[in-house]
Amino acid sequence: MSKVKTSSVIKLIIGAAILLLVPVIVPNSYIMQLVLNILVYVILAMGLNLLTGFTGILSLGHAAFFGIGAYASGILNTRLGWPFWATLIISVVITALLSLLLAFPALRVKGTYLVLMTIGFGEVVRLLLVNWIALTNGPNGIVGISYPDFGFFKLTNMNQCYYLALIFAVLLMLYLRVLMKSRVGRCLLAIRDDDRAAELVGIDVSQYKLKAFMISAAYCAIAGSLYAHVIRFISPDSFRADESQLILCCVIIGGIGTFKGPVIGAILLTIIPELFRSLADFRMVLYGVILMIVIIFFPGGVARYWDLLVAKIKGLVTGSRAKKAGAGK
């Protein structure tokens, strides 16, 4: 085995060990909740990254899909007593199908009009969550959602929920990588670069855009279902327009069109606001400042500079070791 492969395997083992030991390392339930939020936003950002970063369709309405997935799971669980695995499947199907209500009109518009359409869609869904009291319980939200239940095994605490969310995040990341290396992924990238040229070479642009919308919405539905069953309470306030902006910020700040980007963006935009919790009323101002800093100093997102940073650190460490070895001689 080459040194490069050995180094990659060692990194993978160390990374996996750290992720598995997080519940042991984390000092309290509050920090554990932040870690779970990071995993939820990683899944949300991956879904939006597929649509915006890899397909070139900008959306500011993904909080709507997040909310539909969460409410579908919450309603099925509290009113019909369905377990997590069943509510998850149904919420994904419902959200993916409802995404077509936005996807079909979105095929006819581009640019500013498309952005406005996604904003409008998100607001329509939010208003339905607030005003359809018979179904959603209105502004009071839904309480008493159970922890994830698989029939033969029921989760009972945050630590167990962490491992479930981690499994979903890893599997969805692997699926996204496989998808983007497939013919579908190559077609999506071609559409992002130039949809007219893609159409000229025989790619059914409309079909692939619809697929991207549905898969992206399914990611959000999974995140919403996890969120509902882990937090065990949902309300319309969790799915407002600023939530869509936050998901987009995760993608842009982390690195749009990259695989590491959603992970880095979700970590940064979950931890940094907590460090400035006293600025709760100015949270979006803080996101804006962070976004400006990244655009000015890290164009393309932090992920694009991550490898350079790691290489520089390695260079410094290797250089210092070489100096010590030379001095020893």
N, C-alpha and C positions, 0 to 999 in steps of 0.2 A: 504493500500500500504506500502511495506517495506521501510526502510530507504534507502536501496541500490537503489531501483527503483525510489524513490523520488529524490535522488541525481542525478541519470541518466537523469531523466526528466528535472530537473533544469538546468543541464549542456547542454542538448539539446536545451532548450529554450534560454539560454544565447548565445550559439554558433550561433543559427539561427538568433537571434537579431543582433549580431555583423556582420554577413555576409550580412544581409539585409541593415544595416546602413553604410556599407563600402563607397558607393558613397557620403554619407553625411559627413563622417569622413575624407575621402581623400581630401587633400588640393588643388590639381591641376590635370590637365589632364595628365601630365607626370607620376605622381604616379599611376593614374588610368590605364595608359597603362601598367605599370609594373604588376599591379594586374591582368589585362586581360592576360598578358603573362604567369603569374603563372598558371591561370586556363587552358590555352592551354597546358602547359607542364605537368600539372597534368593528363590531358586526354591522352597525348602521353605516359607518364610514366606508366599509368595504362595499356595501350595497350601492351607495351613492357613487363611489369611485368607479364601479363597473359602468354606471350610466354616464357619468360626467367625464371621468378620467380616461376611460377606455373606449367610450362610444361617442363622446363629444356632445352630449345632451345635458345642458345645464338645468338643474332643478332646484327650486327653493320651496318644495312642497313635500319633502320626504317625511316630515313629522306626521303627515296625514297617514302614510302607510304604517308608520310606527304605532300610531294611535289605533288604527283599524285592527292591527294584529293584537295589540294589548287588550282592547275592548272585546274582541271576538273571544279571546281566551278567558277573560274575566267573566263575561256573561255566561259562556258555556259551563264554566266551572262552578260559579255561585248559584246559578238558577237550575242547571240540569245535573250538576254533580259530576261532570265529565272529568277524568284524570288529565294530567298535563299532556301526555303523549297524544291523546285524542284532540284536545283543544289546540295543540301546536299544529297538527296536520290540517285541521279545518281552518284555522286562522291563516295559514300560509295559502291555502286554496282560495279563500275568500279575498284576501288582500291582492293576490296575483290577478284574480279575475277583475276586481274593482280597479286595478291599475290601468286596465284597458280603457276605462272612462276618461283617463287623462292621456293615455298613449295614442289613441286614434286621432283626437284633435291635434295632438302635438306633432303628428306627421305632416300637418299642413302649414305649420308656422315655424319660424326660426328666430334666433336672437332675442331681442327685447320682448317680443310678443310671447315667445315660448316661456320666458322667465315669469312674465306677468300671469300667464295661464297657470303655471305651477303654483304660484303664490295664491291665486284665486282658488285653486283646488284645495290647497291646504286650509284656507280659511273656511271654505264650505264644509269640510269635514269637521273642523273644530266647532263650528256653529251647530252642526248636527249633534255632536257629542254634548253640547251644552243644552240644547233645546229639546232633543228627543228624550224627554224625561222617562217615559214609559219603558224605554229600552236601556238607556245609559245611566239613569238616575240623575241626569243633569249635572249641575255644578258640584253636587255632593260626591260624585264619583262612585266607584264600586269598592266596597271593603270586604274583608273576609275571604279573599282568594287564598286557596291552599298552596302550600309548598308543592313543588313538582312531585307527582305521584306516577309511578310506572306499574302499579298494580302489585307486583311482587316486591317492590321496594319503594319506600316513600322517604323523600328527603325531609329533614327536620331542623336544619340550621343553616347558617350562612356559609360555613366552611364546605358543607356538602354541595350547596348551590354553586359555590365557586368552581368546583371541579366539573360540574355539569356545564356551566357557562364556558369554561376553558375548553372543554371537549368540542363544543359547538363552534367556538371561535377558530380553533385549529382546523377542524374539518372543513369549515367554510373557506378558510384561507387556502387549504389544499385544493378544494374544488375550484376556486377562482384561478389558481395557477394552472390547473389542468385545462380549464375552460379557455384561458387566454392562449394556451399553446395549441389548442385544437383549431379546426377550420372555422368554427364559430367565432373564436377569439380573433383570428386573423381578419375575418370579415368585419368585425366590430372596429378593429384598429383602422382598417381601410376606410370605413365610413367616417370615423373620427377625422382622419387626415383629409379626405375629400370625398364627400358622399356622391357627387356627380360622377367623378372618375370611377368610384366603386360600382356605380350603376352601369356605367359603360362597359365594364369588364364582366358583367353578368351577375353581380350580387344583388339579391332582392333586398334593397335597403329598408323598405317598409317592414318586411318580415323580421329582419334582424333587430331593428329598433324596437319592435313589439316584444321580441324575446328579451332584449336588454331591460326594458321596462318591467317585465314580469319577474325576471330573476332578481332585479334590484329590489322590487317590492317584496319579494319572498324573503330576502335577507332582512328587510325591515320588520316583516311580520315575525320572524324568528326572534329578533331582538325584542320586539314588543311582547311576545308571549313569555319570554324569559323574564323580562322586566316585571310583568304583571304577577307572575308566580313567585318571584323572589322578593319584591317589595310588598306584595300582597295588598296593595291599594293603588288605584289609578284614578285620575281625574282629568278633565279637559285641560287644566293648567299645565300638564306635563307635555302637551302636544301642540303648543302654540307656534307661531311663525318664527320666534326667536330660536326654537329648538331646531327648525330646519336650517337656520343660519349657522347654528353651532355645528351641526353635522357637516355642512359645507366647509366651515372653517377647519374642522378636523382634517378634511381631505386636502384643502389648499395648503395649510400650514405644514402638515406632515409630508406632503409631496403628491400632487395630483398625477394620476397615471402610473403610480408605483405600487409595489406590494407592501413595502414597509411603511409607506405614508400614513394609511389609516391607523396603524398601531401607534406610531410616534405622535400623530396629531391627537388621538384620543387620550394618550397619556398626558401630554402637555396641557390640553384644554380641560382636563379633569383635575389635575393636581394644582396648576397655577392659580385658578380661581379660589381654591380652598386655602391657599397661602394668603390670599387677600380677601378673606371672607367678610371682613368689615366693609368692603366695597360692594356688598350684595346688590344694592340698587343701581350700581354702575357696571354690572357684569358685562353687558354687551359693549360698553366703552372699552373695557379691558381686552375683550376679544378683538376689537377693532385695532387697538394699539399693537397687540401681538401680531395681527395680520399685516399691519403696515411694516413692522420690523422685519418680518419674514420676507415680504415682497421686496423690500429695499436691500437687505443684507443676504438673504437666502432665496434668490429667485428660483422658482421651481419646487420649493419646499425643503424642509430640513432633511428629508430622506436622501436627497440627491447629494448632500454634503456629508452624510453619515460615514460613508466608506472612506472619504478623504480624511475626516477627523480621526477615524480608527487607524488609518495608515500613518498619520502624523504621530499619534500616540505611540504606535509600535516603533516608529523610527526613533523617537526620543528614548524609549526604553532600550532598544537595541543599541543605540549610540552610547548611552550611559554605561551599559554592560561592557561594550567594547573598550571604553575608556578605562573602566575598572580593571579589565583583563590586561590591558597594556601597562597600566600602572603597576599591576602585580608582578609583571615580568621585570 
